[in-house]
Amino acid sequence: MLRNKNIVLCVTGGIAAFKAVSVASQLVKLGANVDVIMTENAQKFVTPLTFRSITKTAVITDMFEEPRDMEIAHISLAQKADAFLICPATANIIGKIASGIADDMVSTTVMATRAPVLICPAMNTNMYENPIVQGNIKKLKELGYSFLQPDSGRLACGTEGKGRLPEPDEIVAWVVGEIAREKDLSELKVLVTAGPTREAIDPVRYISNGSTGKMGYAVANAAALRGSKVTLVSGPVDIEPPSGVQVVNVTSAEDMYRAVMELESEYDIIVMSAAVGDFRPEAAADNKIKKSAGTPEIRLVPNPDILAELGRRRRRRVLVGFCMETRDLLENAAKKLESKNADIIVANDLNTPGAGFGTDTNVVTMLFRDGREKLELRDTKAAIADVILTKAAETLSAK
């Protein structure tokens, strides 16, 4: 799976450094050539000898140590690497990279590479949530650095919250997904919508739905991993954006309509997975509606139909719509496929276990305008996202 891939494992100074030992071992078992760089502080938690015994390669610990040959270590590693994995990554190293500081072997080598850099943050919850750290992470994501979101739980410092390094199995699976996946969609631009919309009633209340954005974010992440240029137009969600994806945040259906219409002409595949509200209040109150004023009457008016408008703006591209129903799933999906002039409809029934809002899995039926047989899928949203993209790319190539 990783045979002959050259991975540089950078270990920085946190208590989670002990997990990096298992990560190194698993990468070697998968066939990777692993070189390890350790910061001075990392060596206070785990010894270089441990990594040398596992990887069978010398561990780099000092930027100024006498070279064993004429190669300059940080340049040679930067050039040979298929990927850099910083695990664990402290707030300090994230800040250095984001600021362009290169004053130790890890930061210097990362600055010198053009290989993908995969970063696994691990730190105290308050540090992780600090706006400066979050700003640095956001900046690096926009520059194409990939991040694995830390777990929540009890930390070594005794606090509870987000900041714990995920288990080695999860880290290795993420590395495999990031660097071993074929970049088969690198010539395509993909636009994805995700999440709910919110329609204001007054300054504190709104009409919305239960969408968490997981399906759309899975599509955006899969497209980015497969090499596409991806823009994600997202309603309000509590999910960290995928690395390498441009995100446009919106709130209402009208906001999403304007954002999509401004962008749509540039994209080869558009995946409309957002749960866009069909209606909005005709007018939102300027001030909070008080209970003492009696029961209000709220008149609803239709929101713009984004999918239908995209269907009217036909060009050589693929339009994928989503359909969530509580009855007559296939009949309603077929009607939507025709009326919206879409190429593919991904339909699911909210009453089916494992499908719908908030789950990590989905159960869907894909209907195709070109007459292909419907495709039924029951899998994780990440796996279904890959199938959606594959079928969209096949549809585009046939046009």
C-alpha positions in Angstrom: 0.0 0.0 0.0 2.9 2.4 0.8 5.6 0.3 -0.8 8.6 2.4 -1.6 6.9 5.6 -0.5 9.4 7.9 1.3 7.8 9.4 4.4 9.6 11.8 6.7 8.1 11.5 10.2 8.7 14.7 12.2 8.2 14.3 16.0 7.8 17.4 18.1 7.8 17.8 21.9 4.6 16.7 23.4 3.5 13.8 25.6 1.8 12.3 22.6 5.2 11.6 21.1 5.0 8.1 22.4 2.2 7.3 19.9 4.5 8.3 17.0 6.5 5.2 17.8 3.5 3.0 16.8 2.8 5.2 13.8 6.4 4.7 12.6 6.1 0.9 13.1 2.9 0.7 11.1 4.2 2.8 8.2 7.2 0.5 8.0 5.0 -2.6 8.0 3.0 -1.1 5.1 6.2 -0.9 3.0 7.2 2.8 3.5 10.7 4.0 3.9 10.6 6.2 7.1 13.1 8.8 8.0 12.6 10.5 11.4 13.4 14.0 12.5 13.1 14.8 16.2 13.1 18.2 17.9 15.1 18.7 21.0 12.0 18.7 23.2 10.7 15.5 21.5 13.8 13.7 22.7 12.8 14.4 26.3 9.7 12.1 25.8 11.1 9.4 23.4 14.7 8.5 22.6 16.1 8.6 19.0 17.2 5.0 19.6 13.6 3.8 19.7 12.9 5.2 16.2 16.2 4.0 14.8 15.4 0.5 16.0 12.1 0.5 14.2 13.0 2.3 11.0 16.5 1.0 10.6 17.6 4.5 9.6 19.5 7.2 11.4 17.4 9.7 13.3 18.0 13.4 12.6 18.2 15.4 15.8 20.6 18.3 15.2 20.6 20.8 12.3 24.3 21.3 12.7 25.6 17.7 13.3 28.5 16.6 11.1 27.1 15.0 8.0 27.9 11.4 7.2 28.3 12.3 3.5 28.2 15.3 1.3 24.4 15.6 1.4 22.8 18.4 3.3 20.2 16.6 5.5 17.3 19.0 5.3 17.6 19.4 1.6 18.1 15.7 0.8 15.1 14.7 2.9 13.0 17.5 1.5 13.7 16.3 -2.0 13.3 12.5 -1.5 10.1 12.7 0.6 6.7 11.7 -0.9 5.1 13.1 2.2 6.0 14.8 5.5 4.0 13.7 8.6 4.3 15.9 11.7 3.1 13.8 14.6 2.5 15.1 17.1 2.4 18.7 16.1 2.7 21.2 18.9 1.3 24.8 18.8 4.9 25.9 18.5 5.7 24.0 15.3 2.4 25.0 13.7 3.1 28.6 14.5 6.7 28.4 13.1 5.5 26.9 9.8 2.7 29.4 9.4 5.1 32.2 10.0 7.8 30.9 7.7 10.3 30.4 10.6 13.0 27.8 10.0 15.2 27.5 13.1 15.4 23.8 13.8 15.6 20.7 11.6 11.8 20.1 11.4 10.8 23.6 10.4 13.8 24.0 8.1 13.1 20.7 6.2 9.4 21.5 5.9 10.2 24.9 4.5 12.4 23.2 1.8 10.0 20.6 0.6 7.3 20.5 -2.1 5.9 17.2 -0.9 2.5 17.1 0.9 2.7 18.0 4.6 0.4 16.2 6.9 0.0 17.7 10.4 -1.5 16.0 13.5 -2.1 18.6 16.2 -1.9 17.5 19.8 -2.0 20.0 22.7 -4.0 21.3 25.7 -7.6 22.2 24.8 -7.2 25.9 25.5 -4.1 26.0 23.4 -5.8 24.3 20.5 -8.8 26.6 20.7 -6.7 29.7 21.0 -7.6 32.0 18.1 -3.9 32.4 17.2 -3.5 28.6 16.9 -6.7 28.3 14.9 -5.6 31.2 12.7 -2.3 29.5 12.0 -4.2 26.2 11.2 -6.6 28.1 8.9 -3.7 29.8 7.1 -1.9 26.5 6.5 -5.0 24.8 5.3 -5.5 27.5 2.7 -1.9 27.0 1.6 -2.6 23.3 1.0 -1.3 21.7 4.3 -3.4 18.8 5.5 -4.6 18.5 9.1 -6.0 15.6 11.1 -8.5 16.8 13.6 -7.5 15.9 17.2 -9.8 13.8 19.3 -11.7 14.9 22.4 -11.3 13.3 25.8 -9.2 13.4 28.9 -5.8 14.9 28.2 -2.5 14.3 29.9 -2.7 17.7 31.7 -5.9 16.5 33.3 -8.4 18.6 31.4 -11.2 17.4 29.2 -11.7 18.6 25.6 -10.3 18.6 22.1 -6.6 18.2 21.6 -5.8 14.6 22.1 -3.7 12.9 19.3 -5.8 10.2 17.5 -4.8 6.6 17.8 -2.0 5.4 15.6 -4.4 3.2 13.4 -6.4 6.3 12.6 -3.3 8.4 11.8 -1.9 5.7 9.5 -5.2 5.2 7.7 -5.3 9.0 7.1 -1.8 9.0 5.8 -2.6 6.2 3.3 -5.7 8.1 2.2 -3.8 11.3 1.7 -0.8 10.0 -0.3 -1.7 6.7 -1.8 -4.9 7.8 -3.5 -4.8 8.3 -7.3 -5.1 11.9 -8.4 -7.5 11.0 -11.1 -9.6 14.1 -11.0 -6.7 16.6 -11.1 -8.0 18.1 -14.4 -11.5 18.9 -13.0 -12.9 21.7 -10.9 -15.6 20.7 -8.4 -18.1 22.9 -6.7 -20.0 21.5 -3.7 -22.7 22.8 -1.5 -23.2 21.5 2.1 -25.1 22.0 5.3 -28.4 23.6 6.1 -29.6 27.2 5.5 -31.1 29.4 8.1 -34.0 31.7 7.4 -34.4 34.5 9.9 -37.6 35.1 11.8 -36.2 37.8 14.0 -32.7 38.6 15.2 -32.6 35.5 17.5 -34.8 32.9 15.8 -34.7 31.2 12.4 -36.2 28.3 10.4 -33.7 25.6 9.5 -33.3 21.8 9.3 -31.2 19.0 10.8 -28.4 18.9 8.2 -24.9 18.6 9.7 -23.1 19.0 6.3 -21.3 15.6 6.7 -22.2 14.4 3.2 -21.2 17.5 1.4 -18.0 17.9 3.4 -17.2 14.2 2.5 -17.7 15.0 -1.2 -15.4 18.1 -1.0 -12.7 16.2 0.9 -12.8 13.2 -1.5 -12.6 15.6 -4.5 -9.6 17.3 -3.0 -7.8 14.1 -2.2 -8.3 13.0 -5.8 -6.6 16.2 -7.1 -9.5 18.5 -8.0 -9.7 22.2 -7.4 -12.6 22.4 -4.9 -14.8 25.1 -3.7 -17.3 24.4 -0.9 -20.2 26.7 -0.3 -21.3 25.8 3.2 -24.2 26.7 5.4 -23.7 26.9 9.2 -22.1 23.6 10.4 -19.7 22.5 13.1 -17.2 20.7 10.9 -13.6 21.7 10.2 -13.1 22.4 6.5 -11.2 19.8 4.5 -7.6 20.7 3.7 -6.9 22.3 0.3 -10.6 23.3 -0.2 -11.7 26.9 -0.6 -14.7 27.5 1.6 -17.4 30.1 1.1 -19.6 30.5 4.2 -23.2 31.4 3.8 -26.3 31.5 6.0 -29.5 31.8 4.1 -30.8 30.2 0.9 -30.5 33.5 -0.9 -26.9 33.8 0.3 -26.2 30.3 -1.1 -28.0 31.2 -4.4 -25.9 34.3 -4.9 -22.6 32.5 -4.1 -23.3 29.5 -6.4 -24.4 31.7 -9.3 -21.3 33.8 -9.0 -19.1 30.7 -9.2 -20.9 28.1 -11.3 -19.5 28.9 -14.7 -16.0 27.9 -13.7 -16.8 24.3 -12.6 -16.9 21.0 -14.4 -18.9 19.1 -11.7 -21.4 20.7 -9.3 -22.6 18.6 -6.4 -25.7 20.2 -4.6 -25.7 18.3 -1.4 -26.8 21.2 0.8 -30.2 21.0 2.5 -31.5 24.3 1.2 -34.7 25.6 2.8 -37.6 25.7 0.4 -39.3 28.6 2.2 -38.4 31.7 4.2 -40.4 34.2 6.2 -41.7 37.0 3.9 -40.2 39.5 6.3 -37.9 39.1 9.3 -38.8 41.2 12.4 -36.2 43.9 13.2 -36.5 43.1 16.9 -37.1 40.0 18.9 -40.8 39.0 18.8 -42.1 39.0 22.4 -44.4 36.4 23.7 -46.5 39.1 25.3 -47.5 40.4 21.8 -49.4 37.2 21.2 -48.9 34.3 18.8 -47.3 35.7 15.6 -48.4 34.9 12.1 -45.4 34.1 9.9 -46.1 34.1 6.1 -43.7 32.0 4.2 -42.5 32.7 0.6 -40.5 30.4 -1.7 -36.7 30.6 -1.7 -34.7 30.6 -5.0 -34.4 27.1 -6.5 -30.7 26.8 -6.9 -30.7 23.4 -8.5 -33.4 24.3 -11.0 -31.5 27.5 -12.0 -28.3 25.5 -12.6 -30.3 23.1 -14.7 -31.5 25.9 -16.9 -27.9 27.2 -17.3 -26.8 24.1 -19.4 -23.2 23.7 -20.6 -20.8 20.9 -20.7 -20.6 20.0 -17.1 -22.3 17.5 -14.7 -25.0 18.6 -12.2 -25.6 16.3 -9.2 -28.6 16.9 -7.0 -29.7 15.4 -3.8 -33.2 14.3 -2.8 -34.3 13.4 0.8 -37.8 12.0 1.2 -40.0 10.3 3.8 -42.1 8.4 1.3 -42.2 7.5 -2.4 -38.5 8.0 -2.7 -37.8 6.7 -6.2 -40.9 8.3 -7.7 -40.0 11.7 -6.2 -36.3 11.4 -7.2 -37.2 10.6 -10.8 -39.4 13.7 -10.9 -36.7 15.8 -9.5 -34.1 14.4 -12.0 -36.4 15.5 -14.8 -37.8 18.8 -13.5 -34.4 20.1 -12.4 -32.6 19.0 -15.6 -29.9 17.3 -13.5 -27.6 14.6 -14.6 -27.6 12.6 -11.4 -29.9 12.5 -8.4 -28.7 11.0 -5.1 -31.8 10.0 -3.2 -32.2 8.8 0.4 -35.1 8.0 2.7 -35.0 9.8 6.0 -36.7 6.8 7.6 -34.0 4.3 6.6 -31.7 3.3 9.5 -28.1 4.6 8.8 -29.2 7.3 6.4 -30.0 11.0 6.6 -28.8 13.8 8.9 -26.0 13.6 11.3 -24.8 10.0 10.6 -21.4 8.9 9.3 -23.1 6.4 7.0 -25.7 6.7 4.3 -28.1 4.6 2.3 -28.7 6.1 -1.2 -30.0 5.4 -4.6 -28.4 7.1 -7.6 -30.6 7.9 -10.6 -29.0 8.9 -13.9 -30.4 11.0 -16.7 -28.5 9.1 -19.4 -30.5 6.0 -18.8 -28.0 4.0 -16.7 -29.5 1.6 -14.2 -30.1 3.0 -10.8 -27.3 2.4 -8.3 -28.0 1.5 -4.7 -25.3 2.1 -2.1 -25.0 1.5 1.6 -21.7 2.6 3.1 -19.9 5.4 4.9 -20.5 8.9 3.6 -16.8 9.1 2.7 -17.1 6.0 0.5 -20.3 7.1 -1.1 -18.7 10.5 -1.9 -16.0 8.7 -3.9 -18.7 6.8 -5.9 -20.6 10.0 -6.6 -17.5 11.7 -7.9 -16.5 8.7 -10.0 -20.0 8.5 -11.6 -20.0 12.3 -12.2 -16.6 12.1 -13.9 -17.8 9.2 -16.1 -20.9 11.2 -17.1 -18.8 14.2 -18.0 -16.4 12.2 -20.2 -19.4 10.8 -22.1 -20.8 14.3 -22.9 
